[in-house]
Amino acid sequence: MTLYIGTSGWQYRDWRGVLYPPGCPARRWLEEYARRFGTVEVNNAFYRLPGRETFETWRARTPPGFVVAVKASRFLTHVKRLREPEEPVERLLTRAAGLGDRLGPVLLQLPPTLRADPALLDACLACFPPGVRVAVEPRHDSWWTPEVRAVLRARGAALCWADVRARPATPLWRTADWGYVRFHAGVARPWPRYGRRCLATWAGRVAAAWPDDRDVYAYFNNDPGAAAVRDAAAFARLARAAGRTVTRTPGTLPVTDVQGRRV
């Protein structure tokens, strides 16, 4: 198993001095990020889907083997609410194809008000061609049914295991031969950090669910104060200690106070 560990995005000013050297200009942040991490989740594609040229530029700016997961546009998930998915899915994949071999999974994060509709989900997943990995993150409790689980399994889509406040926000179903995990916010100090015990528990869950020859993608979305950077690095250390193959993550990071200032 390869455990791909990264963060949800890289364009955060308060990461300067932690992940990015103080003198590193913002236009070089992606290169610096890709030097320290082996994968990233493009979270801002949800708000505005970039053009193909932007994806091509990201491919050119990252090294071979770097993996980019793409969060699907909210037009598909929140405006259309999975209805009439053919055109939005085609547009997403046509543009994201600019990543070439850097393209990793596509994440469908569903609105918290969208109730379960297995047939609608199945029709949407059917629009993705074989070979494209799709993770689905429902956020309404009505989705936790055998019918939904069966749709995900039949389409080879991974249920995204989401953590909110150091607790699973989803059932821990394994619906594909690969996995996807998102960490939204922990309860350790300073907020929104994750504690070591919580991260160790998640490392154990992942190791128990997937054998060593399967891929799992894990992204930290708790970006304020560079919490995502520190927690991703800590999670990677715990996973490596448990004998897992993990993509590169930062080693020693600067110590900062609660305001993000070096101490």
Buried (B, 14 or more C-beta within 10 A) or exposed (E): BBBBBBBBBBEBEBBBBBBBEEEBEEEBBBEBBBBBBBBBBBBBBBEEBBEBEBBBBBBEBBEEEBBBBBBBBBBBBBEBBBEEBEEBBEBBBEBBEBBEEBBBBBBBBBBEEBEBBBEBBBBBBBBBEEEBBBBBBBBEEEBBEEEBBEBBBEBBBBBBBBBBEBEBBBBEBBBBEBBBBBBBBBBBEEEBBBBEEBBBBBBEBBBEBBEEEBBBBBBBBBBBBBBBBBBBBBBBBBBBEBEBEBBBBBEEBBEBEEEBEEE
